[in-house]
Amino acid sequence: MVFILPLLLINACRDDADKNWTSPEANIHLYSTTLSSNTLYPSMENNSFRLAWDAPAGATGNYTVQISTTPDFKTPLALGTATANSYTTSIGALNTALLQAGYSPYTQTMLYIRVMSGTNVSNVISLGVTPYPVAKPIITNPLAGSSLILDQANQSGIATTIKWSDYSTYGVTVNYLVEIAASGSSTFYPLGTVQNVKMLDVSNLLMDQTVLKTGAVANVASNIDIKVTASTTSAGGNIVKVSDIITMKVTPYQLESFLYAPGGYQGWNPTTAEALRSATSNGVYIGYINFTDPNSEFKITTARNWDNSYGSAGGNSIVYNGGGNLVAPNTGYQKLTVNTTALTFSLEAYSWGVIGSATPGGWDNDTDMVWNSTTQKWEIASIALAVGDIKFRLNNGWDTNFGDDGNNGTLEPGGANIPITEAGNYKITFDEENLVWTKTKL
C-alpha cells in the first residue's frame, strides 16, 4: 500500500492535467437536427428547423442556441433563445443566420451547434450545410443619372462596362443576363450574358443597336433603364435574382438605314411599300414581301418617293437610277436581299408559321404569320388557340423551328413546345432577330 498510494496520486494528477479546463463539460444533451437536406433552397424557406435537448436538474429554463463556423465556438453567433427544451425556427431564418455568420452561398461549410443555459452547456453537433443567396445583384457601373454619348467612329470600341456586386463565391454556375429598356417600359432587350463574371463590356455598335430598339432617336439623349438578372439551376430548383433598375441617359447615332420596294404587289406606291432594313448600314438590306402574283414586278427606292431608285441590270444585278423592273417569279413570302455595294439582289422563299395542337391546323398545317416591316416582327393579328402546345417553324418544315424551354418569352432553336393553358383568341408576335415572342389575349 505504501508503494501503491503514490502511483495513484500521480495518475490522478495526470488525469486532471489532461482536462481542458477552459471549456465547460457538457451536461445538456442536444439531439441531432430535423434538417432533411444539408443543401438549403428557397423552396424550403418556410419549412421548420427544430432542435431538441435534455436539460439537467437545476437548469434555469432560459436557453440560447449558438452556431459557429469552428468547433471551439471562438466567435459564436446566437441563432435564438428558448424557455423549453426545444427550439424551432424556419429554414429561411437559418439561411439568413448562416449568411450573417459568413457562410458563402452554394458552398458547403461545416456548421457547429450547441445550447447554453447559464453555466450549463450541451454537446456540439455538426453538419455540412450549403446556404442559398438572398442578395440580388447591385449595379455599380454605370452610375444612375450618368450620361453616355455613343461613338460612331469607334463602333468596335467599348462604350461602357456594366458592373455589379453579388454573392462572391460560386459552388454552381451563375448566369447573368444584362438588359436595357426605354425608361419605364416593361419591354427589355438583351445586351449580353456572362457566367460567374460580374461585368459585361458593351461596344458602341451593340449599345447603339440595342438602344435604338427601345425607341430612342438618333442624336437625342434618351433615358434608358438597365437591369441584371442572376440565375442558377441545381437539383433543388432554380434561383433567380433581379437587380434594381438604374436609369442613365444614352445618345445613340443613326445606325439603321432603309430602302423601300414599291411594286405591283401593292400598287407601285412608295409611301406604303415594304421596307428593307440594314441593321448596321453596311450596304446589305433585307426585307420580306408577300408577292400575290407570279412574275410580280418591283423596284428599289432610297426613300418613300421616286427621286432615286435601283432597277434591273440583268440577272441578279441592279443599277442605280436606271434599268428595268425587278421580277419576283414566285408567289408567297420572299426574303429580298439587296446589296448596294455589290449591286446585286436575291429572292428566296421565306415564311414563318405557328403550328401545334393548340392551333387550328393542329400538328399538320401551319397558321402563316404576316411580316410587319414597321415593328420588324412576324405577327398573327388574331388566332383561335385551344389548350395545347405551339411552336414556330420556317417554310412549313422542321429544319428550322423554335420553342421556349422556360416558357418565359425567349426562344431556343428546337426548343420545348410552348404550352397554351387558356383557350381563346390571341395576337402573337415573333421577333426573329432577338428570338423573343409574345401572346396577347384579345
Residue, then its C-alpha position, 0 to 999 in steps of 0.5 A: m500500500v505504501f508503494i501503491l498510494p503514490l502511483l495513484l496520486i500521480n495518475a490522478c494528477r495526470d488525469d486532471a492535467d489532461k482536462n481542458w479546463t477552459s471549456p465547460e463539460a457538457n451536461i445538456h444533451l442536444y439531439s441531432t437536427t430535423l434538417s432533411s437536406n444539408t443543401l438549403y433552397p428557397s423552396m424550403e424557406n418556410n419549412s421548420f428547423r427544430l432542435a431538441w435537448d435534455a436539460p439537467a436538474g437545476a437548469t434555469g429554463n432560459y436557453t440560447v442556441q449558438i452556431s459557429t463556423t469552428p468547433d471551439f465556438k471562438t466567435p459564436l453567433a446566437l441563432g435564438t433563445a428558448t424557455a423549453n427544451s426545444y427550439t424551432t425556427s424556419i429554414g429561411a431564418l437559418n439561411t439568413a443566420l448562416l449568411q450573417a455568420g459568413y457562410s458563402p452561398y452554394t458552398q458547403t461549410m461545416l456548421y457547429i451547434r450547441v445550447m447554453s443555459g447559464t453555466n450549463v452547456s450541451n454537446v456540439i453537433s455538426l453538419g455540412v450545410t450549403p446556404y442559398p443567396v438572398a442578395k440580388p445583384i447591385i449595379t455599380n457601373p454605370l452610375a444612375g443619372s450618368s450620361l453616355i454619348l455613343d461613338q460612331a467612329n469607334q463602333s468596335g470600341i467599348a462604350t461602357t462596362i456594366k458592373w455589379s456586386d453579388y454573392s462572391t463565391y460560386g459552388v454552381t454556375v451563375n448566369y447573368l443576363v444584362e438588359i436595357a429598356a426605354s425608361g419605364s417600359s416593361t419591354f427589355y432587350p438583351l445586351g449580353t450574358v456572362q457566367n460567374v463574371k460580374m461585368l459585361d463590356v458593351s461596344n458602341l455598335l451593340m449599345d447603339q443597336t440595342v438602344l435604338k430598339t427601345g425607341a430612342v432617336a438618333n442624336v437625342a439623349s434618351n433615358i434608358d433603364i438597365k437591369v441584371t438578372a442572376s440565375t442558377t439551376s441545381a437539383g433543388g430548383n432554380i434561383v433567380k435574382v433581379s437587380d434594381i433598375i438604374t436609369m442613365k441617359v444614352t445618345p445613340y447615332q443613326l445606325e439603321s438605314f432603309l430602302y423601300a420596294p414599291g411594286g405591283y404587289q401593292g400598287w407601285n406606291p412608295t409611301t406604303a411599300e415594304a421596307l428593307r432594313s440594314a441593321t448596321s448600314n453596311g450596304v446589305y438590306i433585307g426585307y420580306i414581301n408577300f408577292t400575290d402574283p407570279n412574275s410580280e414586278f418591283k423596284i428599289t427606292t432610297a426613300r418613300n418617293w421616286d427621286n432615286s431608285y435601283g432597277s434591273a441590270g440583268g440577272n441578279s444585278i441592279v443599277y442605280n437610277g436606271g434599268g428595268n423592273l425587278v421580277a419576283p417569279n414566285t408567289g408567297y413570302q420572299k426574303l429580298t436581299v439587296n446589296t448596294t455595294a455589290l449591286t446585286f439582289s436575291l429572292e428566296a422563299y421565306s415564311w414563318g408559321v405557328i403550328g401545334s395542337a393548340t392551333p387550328g391546323g393542329w400538328d399538320n398545317d401551319t397558321d402563316m404569320v404576316w411580316n410587319s416591316t414597321t415593328q420588324k416582327w412576324e405577327i398573327a393579328s388574331i388566332a383561335l388557340a385551344v389548350g395545347d402546345i405551339k411552336f414556330r417553324l420556317n417554310n412549313g418544315w422542321d429544319t428550322n423551328f423554335g420553342d421556349d424551354g422556360n416558357n418565359g418569352t425567349l426562344e431556343p432553336g428546337g426548343a420545348n413546345i410552348p404550352i397554351t393553358e387558356a383557350g381563346n383568341y390571341k395576337i402573337t408576335f415573333d421577333e426573329e432577330n432577338l428570338v423573343w415572342t409574345k401572346t396577347k389575349l384579345 
